[in-house]
Structure formats: structure tokens, C-alpha cells
Amino acid sequence: MISQISGEIAQKGDGFVVVDAGGIGYQVNVTQPTLSELAGRNGKVKLHTYLHVREDALVLYGFTGASELEMFKLLISVTRIGPQTALNILSQIGIEELAAAIIHEDDKVLTRISGVGAKNAKRLILELRDKMNKKMEGLNLPSNLNYDAVSALVSLGFAQREAKEAVETVSAGMISPTVEALIKAALLKLKEK
């Protein structure tokens, strides 16, 4: 099993990089955020990898962080979620947001990811909720109040990222916030923009 690869980036493509390691170029499929991160780097890079063995091919998937690789492995452990679908999911949503959506059983966040329908969203929640609770204890997941407020703002049509930023900003100044107070304050903050 190839667990990591270090070398120079020889080529970048749509969804992959070629890493020159010891004179051999390895094509490594990566997420869009990883591709963007590697675009700004020169010199030697190190990727945590997962080797997927199929009948007709050996496919290498790479991640800049070990936590992304761990999330990738969790995703492919779910029935009907293959490596390409898992890579697609991680390209569209951060691991903290994904973990929060699964832990809080928020299938609306999951179905907004292209390639994830209602059945796959429910399957992700069902099969990963308990595993996610154990594995993601160290991550800084949003509190239930913040998460509920962000979900409400997203359902009103705001983008996930801007809703999350607004809720985090206003919650920092509140002593004992409620979901309603967070939503009202975040709406005022979003109106200022």
C-alpha cells in the first residue's frame, strides 16, 4: 500500500497532479481544494495517499492533510459511495461542515452536494453518524445553536459560508445566545454587506 508520496509537482490537470518521485511520475487524483493549495506551491510536496485497487486499474488518491484522508476512508466505507464520489464530496464541502452535517443529521446540506441524492444522504448519516462522533471529537464542530442558526439562514437562501461567518461573528459577542437571537443578529450582519 502506498501511504504517502513526496516529490515535485510535474504536471497539474483537472482533478489530478503528477508527482515526480525519484524519477517516476505518479498520477494522484486530488480534491479541488487540494489542487488549489498545490497550485501556489513550488518545490517538494508531500501527499497522504490511498491506493484503490480495481480489476482494471490502480488509482492513487492524495490529500494534503491526514484528516482529509481519514474522512475519505470513512466516506468510501459507506455502501454505494466509491472513491470518485467521495473525492467529489470532499471537493465541495469542508470536512468540518461534512462531519457536522452527518452528526446533526442534516440531509439538506448533504443533498446540496452534486452527486449526492436523498438516498445517499440518508445512507451517509445512517452509516457514519456513530463513527463520525468518535473520530471527529477533536475537531472544532459548531455548537448545536450555531449549527441550527446557520441551517435556518441557508434555508432562507443565504450561502453556507456567509451564513456560517455571520453566525460565528455574532455568537462571539453573545453571553447566552438562543437560536432566534443568533438568526436575528446574523440577518442584521448579513444586511450590512
N, C-alpha and C positions, 0 to 999 in steps of 0.2 A: 504494500500500500504506500502510495506517495502522500505523505502528510504535510509537507511544505516544500516550497521551491524558492530559491533565491537566484537572482541574476539580473541582467539588464533587459529592459523592455526593447525588443527588436522591432515589434510592429503592434499597432493598435487597430482594431476593427470594430464593427458593430456588435458589441456584446462579448468581445474576447480580446485578449492580449497574447502576444507570443513572447515568452520569456526565454532569453538565451542563457542557458545554464550549462557551463562547461562546453560550449560549442554546439550544443544541441538546442534547437528551438522547440519549446513546448507550448502548444496552444492551450490556453487556460480560459474557460468561459467565466465571465465575471458579471456582477450586477452593474447597473448604470451608475450608482453612487461610487462603487469601487473604480470603475472606468474613469469617472470624472476626477477622482482623487489621484489616480495614477497618471492622468494627463499632465498634471503640474509637476510631476517628479522627474528628475534626471538622476542617472546613476543606478546603483543596485537597489532592487526592491525585494521584499520577502512576502510571499503569499502563503496563507494556510490553505491547504487543498483537500479536496475529496475526490477520489478516483471512482468513477461509476463504470462498472463493467457490464457491457451488454453483449449479446451474441455476436454482433457485427462491429462493435467499436469499444474503445476505451476512451472515456471522456473525462477530462480533468476540469474541476470547478474550483475557483480560487477566491479568497476573501482576505482583506487586509487585517481583519480582527478575528480573534478566536471565538468571540461571542457570536459573530455573524455565521461562522462555520457551524457552531453548535445549534443555532436556530435553523440553519439549512438542514442539518441532520434530523432535527425534530420534525420539520415540515415533510421531508421525504419518508418519514416513518408512518405518515398518515395514508390510509387507503386511498388510492386513486390520485395521489399527489406525487408526480415524478420530479426529477431534478430540474427539468426545464421550467415547470410550473412553479417550483419553489424559488428558482432564480428570478422568475418574473415577479413573484410576490415580494421578494426582498428588494427588487429594483424600484418598487412603487411605494413601499411603506417602511419606515424605520423599525428596528427590532423592538424598541421600547413600546412604540404605538401598537405593533402587532401583538406583542405579549399582553398589553393592557386590553386590547380588543378581545383576545381569547379569554383572559381571566375574567373580564367583566361580561362575557358572553354577548358582545356587541356585534351581531352579524351584519348590521348595516355598514360598519366600517369595512368589514371583510368583503362584502359584495360590491363595494366601490372599486375594488382591485380588478382590473381586466383579467379575465380568465378564471375568476372565482365566482361561481354562481351560488345560489341559495343552498343547494345540497352540499357543495364543497365547504361553504362557510360553516354550516351546522356540523359537518364531519370534523373540520378543524377544531371547533370548540369542544365537541364531544371527546375526541381522541387526545387532545393536547392540554385541556384545562388543568388536570391534575399534575401532569408532567411540568407544565409551564409554571404553576405555583411553586413547585420545588426548585426548578432550575433558575427562575428569574427573581428569587428572593433578594439577591444582591443589587438588582437594577433599581434605579430611581423611578418607579412607576408612579403615575399621577394618582392622587387620592381619589376616593370614590366621588367626593363632592366636585372636585375639579373635572374628573372624567365625565360625570353627568352633565355638568355645565357645558363642556366642550361638545358633547354629543348633541345637546339641545341647540347650540349655536350652529352646528353643522347641519342639523335637520332644518334650520331656518335658511340655509343656503350659503353660509359662510364656509370658506376653505378651512380644512382641518388645521393647517399650520397657523393661519392667522387667528383662528378661534383659540387654539392652544396657547399661543403667545399672549393674547389678550387676557385669558383666564388666569394664566400664571402671573402676569403683571399685577392684576387687581387683587388676586388672592394673597399676595405677599403683604399687602397693606391692611388686610382684614384680620381682626382678632379672633372672632368666632364666626366664620362665614357660613352661609346657607347656600343651597344651590340657586335659589331665587335671587339672592343678593349678588352672587357671582355673575349670574346671567345679566342682570340689570347693569352692573358696573362694567362688565365686558362689552355690552352693547354700546354704552356711552363711550368707552375707549375705542371701539371699532368705528363709531360715528365720527370721531375726531380725525380719522385718517382720510 
